[in-house]
Amino acid sequence: MDLGHLIPRSFKGNLRTAVRGEGVYLYDEEGNAYFDGCCGALLSSIGHGVKEIADAMYQQLLTMEFAHPSRWNNTVSIEAAEEVASLTQEGLDYVWFVSGGSEAIESAMKIARQYFVERDGNGSGKFEMIARWNSYHGSTVGTMGLAGSMGRRRTFAPLFKESPKICAHYCYRCPLNLKYPDCGVACARSLETEILRLGPESVAAFFAEPIVGSTVGALHPPKEYWPIVREICSKYDVLLVADEIMTGMGRTGKAFCTQHWNVTPDIICSAKALSGGYAAVGAMIVKKEIAETIRDGSGAFQHGHTYNGNPVTAAAVTATIRYMKKNNVFENAAERGRQFDEKIPALLDIPIVGEVRGMGLMRGIELVADKATRAPFPASLKTAAFVTEECMKRGLVIYPGTGQIAGVAGDQFLFAPPLVSTKEELDEMTGRLEEALKASAEALRSKG
Ligand SMILES: Cc1ncc(COP(=O)(O)O)c(C=O)c1O
């Protein structure tokens, strides 16, 4: 297709053109249906073409499409904030709306710093933001320095400030060469070492994805991980920031993933499924104490975007959350997740499937050349892209990734069907996936 003046995600490659969406399917120009097995990038959780959301946005467009947030409040975003706060852990009460995930993370970085300055005075030395290798927190310059997604960062590394990092809980290839549970979750405990190394008086926050998304393919932590990092953060007066941009909004069977471990972060960043993919949105949700320190101090978060609390976006958020509540979408995600668990043994039987990971409807598969040694495929084989195309040929969209091994090797992919998928739809999706993986294994064996 001639893209004219458009800069696409890639000038190479051979992307199909999507023209329509309905339920769990996207349709190309020829009318072929593709099961949206990754919800775009884990956002189209209530499926495509939901009229109620479109109606709510349309009505808001007719009523008032915009009023600048520095000069006006609007009731639509107040209502949306109330809906968001109704889903979070107790105490996470204040919501700041932005236009996407990267902006939510940037907001969290800034509010973490401002909170300590307002609380302790201009002399506060707390500014360091610790994160993890094998993480993704966005594509802006600030979030790239924070995150540790090696391949994505290399070109831009001279532009950003590098945040201190600890390793991720990559148990399948433990960076510490340990084995769970004998390891005592040493990767979580290494946060304490890093805080002490930097000096607790300089550390403002620790950022992590509850389940690592695109960089490692639904890498879920041992159950002790989040309670341990919560305890360490509290001990050293460090804010715990959960990047729930992929994991939130019911993806793992609960509104926010940290709820599985009864952990309350100080800040949650959300985006993507917050509006079901119907509007560009992100949100930073902070503990009362953080918002009220600023409210009672300088009185303003020193940050702002033109589209903060945009009324049309807010209408989409409210309509999406109400739709999710009315249709028990989170409960369905949990149920479908249990249904998927039963398929894992069959998937693990496929020669190229090294590990099946994740929780609820956020799942990932790591592809290996040798199951026994866990050796990855040579990067030149482009295995993740190959498997993705095998899935596409069978009408299934997945979300591939590479480079989880030191940024230079490894193939994996995420799959995450709409949370409204029925039992039959999930069976259809896993059937297509299994078929594509078996065909890929066969083809890759003959390649080499
Ligand atoms: C965990 C995580 N954080 C942050 C982001 C950035 O969100 P956005 O692309 O909306 O800026 C993403 C996007 O994929 C993500 O998966």
The ligand as an SDF file (V2000), in Angstrom:
LIG
                    3D

 16 16  0  0  0  0  0  0  0  0999 V2000
    4.3850   -1.3900   30.8670 C   0  0  0  0  0  0  0  0  0  0  0  0
    4.2750   -0.2010   29.9480 C   0  0  0  0  0  0  0  0  0  0  0  0
    4.5710    1.0170   30.4220 N   0  0  0  0  0  0  0  0  0  0  0  0
    4.4760    2.1140   29.6470 C   0  0  0  0  0  0  0  0  0  0  0  0
    4.0630    2.0310   28.3360 C   0  0  0  0  0  0  0  0  0  0  0  0
    3.9800    3.2800   27.4790 C   0  0  0  0  0  0  0  0  0  0  0  0
    2.6630    3.5460   27.1470 O   0  0  0  0  0  0  0  0  0  0  0  0
    2.3190    4.4370   25.8380 P   0  0  0  0  0  0  0  0  0  0  0  0
    2.7220    3.6300   24.6570 O   0  0  0  0  0  0  0  0  0  0  0  0
    0.8290    4.6230   25.9460 O   0  0  0  0  0  0  0  0  0  0  0  0
    3.0600    5.7030   25.9780 O   0  0  0  0  0  0  0  0  0  0  0  0
    3.7430    0.7790   27.8060 C   0  0  0  0  0  0  0  0  0  0  0  0
    3.3220    0.6520   26.3980 C   0  0  0  0  0  0  0  0  0  0  0  0
    3.3390   -0.3930   25.8020 O   0  0  0  0  0  0  0  0  0  0  0  0
    3.8530   -0.3720   28.6280 C   0  0  0  0  0  0  0  0  0  0  0  0
    3.5810   -1.5810   28.1660 O   0  0  0  0  0  0  0  0  0  0  0  0
  1  2  1  0
  2  3  1  0
  2 15  2  0
  3  4  2  0
  4  5  1  0
  5  6  1  0
  5 12  2  0
  6  7  1  0
  7  8  1  0
  8  9  2  0
  8 10  1  0
  8 11  1  0
 12 13  1  0
 12 15  1  0
 13 14  2  0
 15 16  1  0
M  END
$$$$
